Amino acid sequence: MNEHLMHAALDAAERGWHVFPLRPGGKPPALHGEKSCTRTGECADGHRKWEQRATTDPDRIRAAWSHAPYNVGIATGPSGLLVVDLDTPEHKGSSDAPDGATTFGALCERAGHTVPDTYRTRTPSGGSHLYFTAPPGVRLTNTAGTVADSVDTRAWGGHVVAAGSITPAGRYEALCDRLAAPLPEWLHTILQPAPKPSQSPSEALTGQSRRYADVALANETQNVATAQHGEREAKLFRAARALGRFVAWGDLPRHVVEQALQAGGEAAGLSASECRSTLRSALNWSITHNQIRRETA
């Protein structure tokens, strides 16, 4: 068992992915926490977390996996990866909702693309992980449900379980041997954080925020209307997510945002039904997740 998992760790490291031990048969990191840190060895200059200690060094990997049958964790950030986690609805507490593969496939179709062909693994629960190389110089972080229902992503601050690892539910398996493809531009657009409004004095917050919201509405509508084929769906999604917070804060009526972006999307060449579907899901998500105004939170 140790040898099998050691080879899984070495195989991942050969791809340039930074690995670290997970608990045998489990998914949590097996490395010590800050409270139990002895400040020796790798931590002599201060406690180093699993993301900092992940490595591609074959000697370190052999030394670590010779001690126990650790599962293999891949630190996605240091590895330059963005991993899309297509989950099963049971994992999210609902057995009748579409799974992550279905919702992601529908999103790709609306964006005018096929599901990207890249390295992927199957999880014991029946889900899958799609591996992408992150754009150079970009620091993406984890998301949960931002892309679509039952679709999460792992980047800086996150990790995934590597192929070859084993849990009581089963084994993580590689479904192909191809390289990780570059992150598609349209997906990168969706994952970019919405711009934050400028800070303003509390006594003038409401008026300034509404003026900012009006400007944001005009700019986002223009961006959607002038979007090129292949990026229209992603730009509409991101615009709705960015403007939904102003709806949640009472700075813009929802119907005003919907009408403006619907017109922008149709001007770019999307059908009315495509616009409505994208706007509904993106606005619902943004309004739910932006109930507290960030300037005063």
ROKE-183138 format. One line per field, with one value per residue (C-alpha): residue number from 1; x, y, z. Coordinates in steps of 0.05 Angstrom, whole numbers. Layout:
BEGIN
num = (NUM	...)
u = (X	...)
v = (Y	...)
w = (Z	...)
// end
This chain:
BEGIN
num = (1	2	3	4	5	6	7	8	9	10	11	12	13	14	15	16	17	18	19	20	21	22	23	24	25	26	27	28	29	30	31	32	33	34	35	36	37	38	39	40	41	42	43	44	45	46	47	48	49	50	51	52	53	54	55	56	57	58	59	60	61	62	63	64	65	66	67	68	69	70	71	72	73	74	75	76	77	78	79	80	81	82	83	84	85	86	87	88	89	90	91	92	93	94	95	96	97	98	99	100	101	102	103	104	105	106	107	108	109	110	111	112	113	114	115	116	117	118	119	120	121	122	123	124	125	126	127	128	129	130	131	132	133	134	135	136	137	138	139	140	141	142	143	144	145	146	147	148	149	150	151	152	153	154	155	156	157	158	159	160	161	162	163	164	165	166	167	168	169	170	171	172	173	174	175	176	177	178	179	180	181	182	183	184	185	186	187	188	189	190	191	192	193	194	195	196	197	198	199	200	201	202	203	204	205	206	207	208	209	210	211	212	213	214	215	216	217	218	219	220	221	222	223	224	225	226	227	228	229	230	231	232	233	234	235	236	237	238	239	240	241	242	243	244	245	246	247	248	249	250	251	252	253	254	255	256	257	258	259	260	261	262	263	264	265	266	267	268	269	270	271	272	273	274	275	276	277	278	279	280	281	282	283	284	285	286	287	288	289	290	291	292	293	294	295	296	297)
u = (0	55	91	28	13	86	84	20	55	116	73	38	105	132	76	102	47	64	42	36	10	-63	-88	-87	-155	-178	-175	-151	-77	-34	16	18	-21	5	-12	29	87	155	187	241	261	221	186	250	235	161	103	95	25	11	8	78	105	78	136	158	224	227	272	225	166	199	219	148	110	158	128	54	3	-14	-64	-37	-58	-42	-35	-69	-42	33	22	-5	-71	-145	-185	-259	-296	-359	-396	-456	-521	-520	-456	-493	-552	-600	-611	-657	-616	-573	-501	-441	-424	-493	-494	-423	-438	-499	-457	-405	-459	-489	-420	-412	-359	-353	-332	-256	-213	-162	-133	-188	-200	-261	-276	-304	-371	-380	-359	-299	-242	-220	-149	-129	-65	-78	-59	11	13	-60	-76	-144	-175	-227	-300	-364	-423	-397	-390	-454	-493	-452	-390	-333	-262	-196	-136	-95	-115	-143	-123	-150	-139	-93	-108	-87	-111	-159	-217	-269	-315	-266	-207	-191	-177	-146	-193	-139	-65	-65	-34	-75	-102	-97	-157	-207	-212	-288	-283	-229	-276	-329	-279	-251	-277	-328	-297	-306	-338	-294	-294	-333	-350	-408	-451	-448	-449	-519	-516	-446	-462	-523	-483	-430	-484	-512	-443	-430	-496	-479	-409	-429	-486	-437	-387	-441	-469	-400	-378	-348	-373	-346	-345	-416	-445	-386	-390	-465	-456	-401	-440	-501	-459	-426	-491	-531	-498	-528	-596	-583	-563	-623	-583	-613	-681	-675	-720	-676	-614	-650	-678	-611	-570	-624	-620	-544	-542	-590	-551	-489	-525	-551	-623	-675	-680	-605	-603	-660	-630	-561	-588	-634	-580	-525	-569	-599	-529	-503	-563	-559	-485	-485	-537	-488	-459	-384	-365	-400	-391)
v = (0	49	35	46	112	134	122	163	220	214	212	276	310	290	332	391	387	400	343	331	274	265	221	147	130	203	272	319	339	292	347	377	440	506	491	427	456	446	500	452	424	457	499	526	596	591	544	523	501	445	492	517	447	415	392	362	336	260	249	285	248	180	197	219	161	109	122	108	96	169	190	243	315	364	437	470	541	525	475	530	493	511	447	446	399	370	344	298	328	280	314	380	353	344	279	306	366	360	338	382	350	366	439	451	419	464	525	506	498	566	596	566	515	441	414	426	366	362	316	292	244	208	212	155	191	191	263	286	336	375	401	467	507	576	638	664	719	707	686	652	626	573	581	544	548	610	575	534	491	432	462	484	504	496	542	580	559	493	422	362	288	257	197	133	155	108	123	76	98	77	100	165	146	182	181	200	212	278	343	395	445	520	550	573	649	648	607	653	712	680	665	736	771	826	896	928	997	1054	1071	1132	1169	1137	1200	1201	1126	1118	1173	1155	1081	1094	1137	1083	1032	1073	1078	1004	986	1027	999	927	932	961	905	853	886	889	819	775	706	656	704	730	681	690	766	766	719	762	827	799	774	842	881	834	862	931	897	865	932	969	1013	984	951	880	892	950	906	849	893	927	863	826	880	878	802	801	857	813	756	713	688	716	649	643	713	699	634	664	727	688	642	695	747	697	676	747	773	714	723	800	814	856	918	908	980	973	899)
w = (0	18	-47	-89	-56	-59	-135	-139	-104	-148	-211	-191	-174	-243	-273	-232	-180	-107	-62	13	56	72	129	110	80	86	56	112	114	156	174	243	260	286	359	359	319	352	308	285	218	162	214	246	223	240	228	156	133	85	25	41	54	-9	-53	-118	-89	-100	-40	7	-22	-13	58	76	44	73	142	129	72	66	13	-35	-32	-88	-67	-126	-116	-114	-170	-216	-222	-223	-211	-226	-178	-210	-150	-142	-114	-54	-33	-30	9	-49	-86	-141	-165	-228	-216	-227	-294	-320	-298	-321	-389	-396	-378	-431	-483	-468	-472	-541	-523	-512	-444	-443	-459	-403	-349	-303	-246	-220	-146	-104	-98	-174	-185	-225	-222	-285	-281	-315	-313	-284	-325	-309	-256	-235	-163	-165	-101	-83	-102	-83	-131	-167	-234	-229	-180	-153	-187	-141	-158	-121	-130	-78	-8	-33	-49	-85	-73	-126	-169	-134	-65	-30	18	49	-8	-62	-103	-139	-212	-270	-329	-380	-384	-421	-396	-358	-409	-400	-363	-417	-421	-415	-351	-324	-336	-292	-237	-233	-171	-182	-175	-107	-104	-81	-7	14	79	116	114	38	28	1	-51	-75	-78	-121	-168	-172	-185	-243	-274	-263	-296	-358	-363	-352	-403	-454	-441	-452	-515	-548	-527	-581	-600	-550	-492	-492	-441	-393	-397	-385	-326	-295	-306	-272	-214	-207	-210	-166	-103	-119	-123	-56	-26	-54	-101	-165	-177	-202	-261	-284	-283	-318	-373	-386	-388	-427	-481	-479	-485	-544	-577	-573	-607	-550	-553	-505	-469	-461	-430	-383	-358	-346	-313	-266	-240	-235	-202	-153	-132	-125	-86	-38	-25	-18	35	76	44	42	59	127	140)
// end
